Amino acid sequence: MPTVTFESADGSIKKTVDAPKGGSLADLCDDHEAPIPFSCRSASCATCHIEVLEGAEALLPPEDEELDVLEAIDAAPPRFRLACCAKMKAGAATVRVRAQNDY
């Protein structure tokens, strides 16, 4: 099963969890108390803006709504994503992400 490692913005908190196919990073954060902050959960505020440090290819491509928000904050995929929108693809992979805002 794929895994996701979540890191706090300062890198001091790290949590690695199993990630099911199609699972959203937001749901994984909720289920495992990962150190990624959220607010709107609907791709409008960018609070959950993350840097993908490893494994961007294991995430489904961003949809238009996410791309619009990322463009507004000058953060382009695949390096940057919104955790409320990013979902896992099938297959074994490791994804490592870091929050860009304090938890």
Phi and psi in radians as a Rosetta constraint file:
Dihedral C 1 N 2 CA 2 C 2 CIRCULARHARMONIC -1.094 0.35
Dihedral N 2 CA 2 C 2 N 3 CIRCULARHARMONIC 2.754 0.35
Dihedral C 2 N 3 CA 3 C 3 CIRCULARHARMONIC -2.213 0.35
Dihedral N 3 CA 3 C 3 N 4 CIRCULARHARMONIC 2.725 0.35
Dihedral C 3 N 4 CA 4 C 4 CIRCULARHARMONIC -2.236 0.35
Dihedral N 4 CA 4 C 4 N 5 CIRCULARHARMONIC 2.297 0.35
Dihedral C 4 N 5 CA 5 C 5 CIRCULARHARMONIC -1.866 0.35
Dihedral N 5 CA 5 C 5 N 6 CIRCULARHARMONIC 2.120 0.35
Dihedral C 5 N 6 CA 6 C 6 CIRCULARHARMONIC -1.749 0.35
Dihedral N 6 CA 6 C 6 N 7 CIRCULARHARMONIC 2.357 0.35
Dihedral C 6 N 7 CA 7 C 7 CIRCULARHARMONIC -2.163 0.35
Dihedral N 7 CA 7 C 7 N 8 CIRCULARHARMONIC 2.497 0.35
Dihedral C 7 N 8 CA 8 C 8 CIRCULARHARMONIC -1.198 0.35
Dihedral N 8 CA 8 C 8 N 9 CIRCULARHARMONIC 2.894 0.35
Dihedral C 8 N 9 CA 9 C 9 CIRCULARHARMONIC -0.988 0.35
Dihedral N 9 CA 9 C 9 N 10 CIRCULARHARMONIC -0.643 0.35
Dihedral C 9 N 10 CA 10 C 10 CIRCULARHARMONIC -1.594 0.35
Dihedral N 10 CA 10 C 10 N 11 CIRCULARHARMONIC 0.019 0.35
Dihedral C 10 N 11 CA 11 C 11 CIRCULARHARMONIC 1.356 0.35
Dihedral N 11 CA 11 C 11 N 12 CIRCULARHARMONIC 0.052 0.35
Dihedral C 11 N 12 CA 12 C 12 CIRCULARHARMONIC -1.381 0.35
Dihedral N 12 CA 12 C 12 N 13 CIRCULARHARMONIC -0.387 0.35
Dihedral C 12 N 13 CA 13 C 13 CIRCULARHARMONIC -2.060 0.35
Dihedral N 13 CA 13 C 13 N 14 CIRCULARHARMONIC 2.223 0.35
Dihedral C 13 N 14 CA 14 C 14 CIRCULARHARMONIC -2.299 0.35
Dihedral N 14 CA 14 C 14 N 15 CIRCULARHARMONIC 2.411 0.35
Dihedral C 14 N 15 CA 15 C 15 CIRCULARHARMONIC -2.452 0.35
Dihedral N 15 CA 15 C 15 N 16 CIRCULARHARMONIC 2.182 0.35
Dihedral C 15 N 16 CA 16 C 16 CIRCULARHARMONIC -1.898 0.35
Dihedral N 16 CA 16 C 16 N 17 CIRCULARHARMONIC 2.281 0.35
Dihedral C 16 N 17 CA 17 C 17 CIRCULARHARMONIC -2.370 0.35
Dihedral N 17 CA 17 C 17 N 18 CIRCULARHARMONIC 2.709 0.35
Dihedral C 17 N 18 CA 18 C 18 CIRCULARHARMONIC -1.243 0.35
Dihedral N 18 CA 18 C 18 N 19 CIRCULARHARMONIC 2.497 0.35
Dihedral C 18 N 19 CA 19 C 19 CIRCULARHARMONIC -2.210 0.35
Dihedral N 19 CA 19 C 19 N 20 CIRCULARHARMONIC 1.942 0.35
Dihedral C 19 N 20 CA 20 C 20 CIRCULARHARMONIC -1.234 0.35
Dihedral N 20 CA 20 C 20 N 21 CIRCULARHARMONIC 2.675 0.35
Dihedral C 20 N 21 CA 21 C 21 CIRCULARHARMONIC -0.952 0.35
Dihedral N 21 CA 21 C 21 N 22 CIRCULARHARMONIC 2.312 0.35
Dihedral C 21 N 22 CA 22 C 22 CIRCULARHARMONIC 1.386 0.35
Dihedral N 22 CA 22 C 22 N 23 CIRCULARHARMONIC -0.086 0.35
Dihedral C 22 N 23 CA 23 C 23 CIRCULARHARMONIC -1.193 0.35
Dihedral N 23 CA 23 C 23 N 24 CIRCULARHARMONIC 2.451 0.35
Dihedral C 23 N 24 CA 24 C 24 CIRCULARHARMONIC -1.514 0.35
Dihedral N 24 CA 24 C 24 N 25 CIRCULARHARMONIC 2.604 0.35
Dihedral C 24 N 25 CA 25 C 25 CIRCULARHARMONIC -1.130 0.35
Dihedral N 25 CA 25 C 25 N 26 CIRCULARHARMONIC -0.561 0.35
Dihedral C 25 N 26 CA 26 C 26 CIRCULARHARMONIC -1.082 0.35
Dihedral N 26 CA 26 C 26 N 27 CIRCULARHARMONIC -0.800 0.35
Dihedral C 26 N 27 CA 27 C 27 CIRCULARHARMONIC -1.109 0.35
Dihedral N 27 CA 27 C 27 N 28 CIRCULARHARMONIC -0.701 0.35
Dihedral C 27 N 28 CA 28 C 28 CIRCULARHARMONIC -1.094 0.35
Dihedral N 28 CA 28 C 28 N 29 CIRCULARHARMONIC -0.718 0.35
Dihedral C 28 N 29 CA 29 C 29 CIRCULARHARMONIC -1.057 0.35
Dihedral N 29 CA 29 C 29 N 30 CIRCULARHARMONIC -0.801 0.35
Dihedral C 29 N 30 CA 30 C 30 CIRCULARHARMONIC -1.088 0.35
Dihedral N 30 CA 30 C 30 N 31 CIRCULARHARMONIC -0.824 0.35
Dihedral C 30 N 31 CA 31 C 31 CIRCULARHARMONIC -1.160 0.35
Dihedral N 31 CA 31 C 31 N 32 CIRCULARHARMONIC -0.466 0.35
Dihedral C 31 N 32 CA 32 C 32 CIRCULARHARMONIC -2.143 0.35
Dihedral N 32 CA 32 C 32 N 33 CIRCULARHARMONIC 0.218 0.35
Dihedral C 32 N 33 CA 33 C 33 CIRCULARHARMONIC 0.882 0.35
Dihedral N 33 CA 33 C 33 N 34 CIRCULARHARMONIC 0.836 0.35
Dihedral C 33 N 34 CA 34 C 34 CIRCULARHARMONIC -1.278 0.35
Dihedral N 34 CA 34 C 34 N 35 CIRCULARHARMONIC 2.652 0.35
Dihedral C 34 N 35 CA 35 C 35 CIRCULARHARMONIC -1.431 0.35
Dihedral N 35 CA 35 C 35 N 36 CIRCULARHARMONIC 0.919 0.35
Dihedral C 35 N 36 CA 36 C 36 CIRCULARHARMONIC -2.073 0.35
Dihedral N 36 CA 36 C 36 N 37 CIRCULARHARMONIC 2.154 0.35
Dihedral C 36 N 37 CA 37 C 37 CIRCULARHARMONIC -1.355 0.35
Dihedral N 37 CA 37 C 37 N 38 CIRCULARHARMONIC 2.592 0.35
Dihedral C 37 N 38 CA 38 C 38 CIRCULARHARMONIC -2.335 0.35
Dihedral N 38 CA 38 C 38 N 39 CIRCULARHARMONIC 2.739 0.35
Dihedral C 38 N 39 CA 39 C 39 CIRCULARHARMONIC -2.398 0.35
Dihedral N 39 CA 39 C 39 N 40 CIRCULARHARMONIC -1.413 0.35
Dihedral C 39 N 40 CA 40 C 40 CIRCULARHARMONIC -1.313 0.35
Dihedral N 40 CA 40 C 40 N 41 CIRCULARHARMONIC -0.591 0.35
Dihedral C 40 N 41 CA 41 C 41 CIRCULARHARMONIC 1.049 0.35
Dihedral N 41 CA 41 C 41 N 42 CIRCULARHARMONIC 0.438 0.35
Dihedral C 41 N 42 CA 42 C 42 CIRCULARHARMONIC -2.431 0.35
Dihedral N 42 CA 42 C 42 N 43 CIRCULARHARMONIC 0.520 0.35
Dihedral C 42 N 43 CA 43 C 43 CIRCULARHARMONIC 1.005 0.35
Dihedral N 43 CA 43 C 43 N 44 CIRCULARHARMONIC 0.793 0.35
Dihedral C 43 N 44 CA 44 C 44 CIRCULARHARMONIC -2.273 0.35
Dihedral N 44 CA 44 C 44 N 45 CIRCULARHARMONIC -0.343 0.35
Dihedral C 44 N 45 CA 45 C 45 CIRCULARHARMONIC -1.908 0.35
Dihedral N 45 CA 45 C 45 N 46 CIRCULARHARMONIC -0.379 0.35
Dihedral C 45 N 46 CA 46 C 46 CIRCULARHARMONIC 1.209 0.35
Dihedral N 46 CA 46 C 46 N 47 CIRCULARHARMONIC 0.238 0.35
Dihedral C 46 N 47 CA 47 C 47 CIRCULARHARMONIC -1.041 0.35
Dihedral N 47 CA 47 C 47 N 48 CIRCULARHARMONIC -0.614 0.35
Dihedral C 47 N 48 CA 48 C 48 CIRCULARHARMONIC -1.601 0.35
Dihedral N 48 CA 48 C 48 N 49 CIRCULARHARMONIC 0.373 0.35
Dihedral C 48 N 49 CA 49 C 49 CIRCULARHARMONIC -1.011 0.35
Dihedral N 49 CA 49 C 49 N 50 CIRCULARHARMONIC 2.172 0.35
Dihedral C 49 N 50 CA 50 C 50 CIRCULARHARMONIC -2.192 0.35
Dihedral N 50 CA 50 C 50 N 51 CIRCULARHARMONIC 2.699 0.35
Dihedral C 50 N 51 CA 51 C 51 CIRCULARHARMONIC -1.745 0.35
Dihedral N 51 CA 51 C 51 N 52 CIRCULARHARMONIC 2.245 0.35
Dihedral C 51 N 52 CA 52 C 52 CIRCULARHARMONIC -1.547 0.35
Dihedral N 52 CA 52 C 52 N 53 CIRCULARHARMONIC 1.869 0.35
Dihedral C 52 N 53 CA 53 C 53 CIRCULARHARMONIC -1.477 0.35
Dihedral N 53 CA 53 C 53 N 54 CIRCULARHARMONIC -0.414 0.35
Dihedral C 53 N 54 CA 54 C 54 CIRCULARHARMONIC -2.787 0.35
Dihedral N 54 CA 54 C 54 N 55 CIRCULARHARMONIC 2.462 0.35
Dihedral C 54 N 55 CA 55 C 55 CIRCULARHARMONIC 1.462 0.35
Dihedral N 55 CA 55 C 55 N 56 CIRCULARHARMONIC 0.436 0.35
Dihedral C 55 N 56 CA 56 C 56 CIRCULARHARMONIC -0.977 0.35
Dihedral N 56 CA 56 C 56 N 57 CIRCULARHARMONIC -0.532 0.35
Dihedral C 56 N 57 CA 57 C 57 CIRCULARHARMONIC -1.182 0.35
Dihedral N 57 CA 57 C 57 N 58 CIRCULARHARMONIC -0.262 0.35
Dihedral C 57 N 58 CA 58 C 58 CIRCULARHARMONIC -1.531 0.35
Dihedral N 58 CA 58 C 58 N 59 CIRCULARHARMONIC -0.025 0.35
Dihedral C 58 N 59 CA 59 C 59 CIRCULARHARMONIC -1.792 0.35
Dihedral N 59 CA 59 C 59 N 60 CIRCULARHARMONIC 2.491 0.35
Dihedral C 59 N 60 CA 60 C 60 CIRCULARHARMONIC -1.088 0.35
Dihedral N 60 CA 60 C 60 N 61 CIRCULARHARMONIC 2.614 0.35
Dihedral C 60 N 61 CA 61 C 61 CIRCULARHARMONIC -1.061 0.35
Dihedral N 61 CA 61 C 61 N 62 CIRCULARHARMONIC 2.607 0.35
Dihedral C 61 N 62 CA 62 C 62 CIRCULARHARMONIC -1.207 0.35
Dihedral N 62 CA 62 C 62 N 63 CIRCULARHARMONIC 2.581 0.35
Dihedral C 62 N 63 CA 63 C 63 CIRCULARHARMONIC -1.589 0.35
Dihedral N 63 CA 63 C 63 N 64 CIRCULARHARMONIC 2.990 0.35
Dihedral C 63 N 64 CA 64 C 64 CIRCULARHARMONIC -0.971 0.35
Dihedral N 64 CA 64 C 64 N 65 CIRCULARHARMONIC -0.749 0.35
Dihedral C 64 N 65 CA 65 C 65 CIRCULARHARMONIC -1.037 0.35
Dihedral N 65 CA 65 C 65 N 66 CIRCULARHARMONIC -0.788 0.35
Dihedral C 65 N 66 CA 66 C 66 CIRCULARHARMONIC -1.148 0.35
Dihedral N 66 CA 66 C 66 N 67 CIRCULARHARMONIC -0.746 0.35
Dihedral C 66 N 67 CA 67 C 67 CIRCULARHARMONIC -1.040 0.35
Dihedral N 67 CA 67 C 67 N 68 CIRCULARHARMONIC -0.685 0.35
Dihedral C 67 N 68 CA 68 C 68 CIRCULARHARMONIC -1.067 0.35
Dihedral N 68 CA 68 C 68 N 69 CIRCULARHARMONIC -0.769 0.35
Dihedral C 68 N 69 CA 69 C 69 CIRCULARHARMONIC -1.187 0.35
Dihedral N 69 CA 69 C 69 N 70 CIRCULARHARMONIC -0.764 0.35
Dihedral C 69 N 70 CA 70 C 70 CIRCULARHARMONIC -1.087 0.35
Dihedral N 70 CA 70 C 70 N 71 CIRCULARHARMONIC -0.688 0.35
Dihedral C 70 N 71 CA 71 C 71 CIRCULARHARMONIC -1.101 0.35
Dihedral N 71 CA 71 C 71 N 72 CIRCULARHARMONIC -0.692 0.35
Dihedral C 71 N 72 CA 72 C 72 CIRCULARHARMONIC -1.121 0.35
Dihedral N 72 CA 72 C 72 N 73 CIRCULARHARMONIC -0.494 0.35
Dihedral C 72 N 73 CA 73 C 73 CIRCULARHARMONIC -1.819 0.35
Dihedral N 73 CA 73 C 73 N 74 CIRCULARHARMONIC 0.229 0.35
Dihedral C 73 N 74 CA 74 C 74 CIRCULARHARMONIC 1.004 0.35
Dihedral N 74 CA 74 C 74 N 75 CIRCULARHARMONIC 0.842 0.35
Dihedral C 74 N 75 CA 75 C 75 CIRCULARHARMONIC -2.323 0.35
Dihedral N 75 CA 75 C 75 N 76 CIRCULARHARMONIC 1.925 0.35
Dihedral C 75 N 76 CA 76 C 76 CIRCULARHARMONIC -1.702 0.35
Dihedral N 76 CA 76 C 76 N 77 CIRCULARHARMONIC 2.429 0.35
Dihedral C 76 N 77 CA 77 C 77 CIRCULARHARMONIC -1.232 0.35
Dihedral N 77 CA 77 C 77 N 78 CIRCULARHARMONIC 2.780 0.35
Dihedral C 77 N 78 CA 78 C 78 CIRCULARHARMONIC -1.478 0.35
Dihedral N 78 CA 78 C 78 N 79 CIRCULARHARMONIC -0.111 0.35
Dihedral C 78 N 79 CA 79 C 79 CIRCULARHARMONIC -1.179 0.35
Dihedral N 79 CA 79 C 79 N 80 CIRCULARHARMONIC -0.591 0.35
Dihedral C 79 N 80 CA 80 C 80 CIRCULARHARMONIC -2.120 0.35
Dihedral N 80 CA 80 C 80 N 81 CIRCULARHARMONIC 2.490 0.35
Dihedral C 80 N 81 CA 81 C 81 CIRCULARHARMONIC -2.527 0.35
Dihedral N 81 CA 81 C 81 N 82 CIRCULARHARMONIC 2.995 0.35
Dihedral C 81 N 82 CA 82 C 82 CIRCULARHARMONIC -1.827 0.35
Dihedral N 82 CA 82 C 82 N 83 CIRCULARHARMONIC 2.192 0.35
Dihedral C 82 N 83 CA 83 C 83 CIRCULARHARMONIC -1.113 0.35
Dihedral N 83 CA 83 C 83 N 84 CIRCULARHARMONIC -0.466 0.35
Dihedral C 83 N 84 CA 84 C 84 CIRCULARHARMONIC -1.237 0.35
Dihedral N 84 CA 84 C 84 N 85 CIRCULARHARMONIC -0.285 0.35
Dihedral C 84 N 85 CA 85 C 85 CIRCULARHARMONIC -1.934 0.35
Dihedral N 85 CA 85 C 85 N 86 CIRCULARHARMONIC -0.517 0.35
Dihedral C 85 N 86 CA 86 C 86 CIRCULARHARMONIC -1.205 0.35
Dihedral N 86 CA 86 C 86 N 87 CIRCULARHARMONIC 2.346 0.35
Dihedral C 86 N 87 CA 87 C 87 CIRCULARHARMONIC -2.283 0.35
Dihedral N 87 CA 87 C 87 N 88 CIRCULARHARMONIC 2.656 0.35
Dihedral C 87 N 88 CA 88 C 88 CIRCULARHARMONIC -1.385 0.35
Dihedral N 88 CA 88 C 88 N 89 CIRCULARHARMONIC 2.502 0.35
Dihedral C 88 N 89 CA 89 C 89 CIRCULARHARMONIC -1.468 0.35
Dihedral N 89 CA 89 C 89 N 90 CIRCULARHARMONIC 3.073 0.35
Dihedral C 89 N 90 CA 90 C 90 CIRCULARHARMONIC -1.352 0.35
Dihedral N 90 CA 90 C 90 N 91 CIRCULARHARMONIC 2.788 0.35
Dihedral C 90 N 91 CA 91 C 91 CIRCULARHARMONIC 1.770 0.35
Dihedral N 91 CA 91 C 91 N 92 CIRCULARHARMONIC 2.791 0.35
Dihedral C 91 N 92 CA 92 C 92 CIRCULARHARMONIC -1.366 0.35
Dihedral N 92 CA 92 C 92 N 93 CIRCULARHARMONIC 2.281 0.35
Dihedral C 92 N 93 CA 93 C 93 CIRCULARHARMONIC -2.858 0.35
Dihedral N 93 CA 93 C 93 N 94 CIRCULARHARMONIC 2.789 0.35
Dihedral C 93 N 94 CA 94 C 94 CIRCULARHARMONIC -1.994 0.35
Dihedral N 94 CA 94 C 94 N 95 CIRCULARHARMONIC 2.291 0.35
Dihedral C 94 N 95 CA 95 C 95 CIRCULARHARMONIC -2.112 0.35
Dihedral N 95 CA 95 C 95 N 96 CIRCULARHARMONIC 2.345 0.35
Dihedral C 95 N 96 CA 96 C 96 CIRCULARHARMONIC -2.226 0.35
Dihedral N 96 CA 96 C 96 N 97 CIRCULARHARMONIC 2.197 0.35
Dihedral C 96 N 97 CA 97 C 97 CIRCULARHARMONIC -2.272 0.35
Dihedral N 97 CA 97 C 97 N 98 CIRCULARHARMONIC 2.656 0.35
Dihedral C 97 N 98 CA 98 C 98 CIRCULARHARMONIC -2.218 0.35
Dihedral N 98 CA 98 C 98 N 99 CIRCULARHARMONIC 2.326 0.35
Dihedral C 98 N 99 CA 99 C 99 CIRCULARHARMONIC -1.060 0.35
Dihedral N 99 CA 99 C 99 N 100 CIRCULARHARMONIC 2.570 0.35
Dihedral C 99 N 100 CA 100 C 100 CIRCULARHARMONIC -1.838 0.35
Dihedral N 100 CA 100 C 100 N 101 CIRCULARHARMONIC -0.060 0.35
Dihedral C 100 N 101 CA 101 C 101 CIRCULARHARMONIC -2.213 0.35
Dihedral N 101 CA 101 C 101 N 102 CIRCULARHARMONIC 2.710 0.35
Dihedral C 101 N 102 CA 102 C 102 CIRCULARHARMONIC -1.178 0.35
Dihedral N 102 CA 102 C 102 N 103 CIRCULARHARMONIC 2.527 0.35
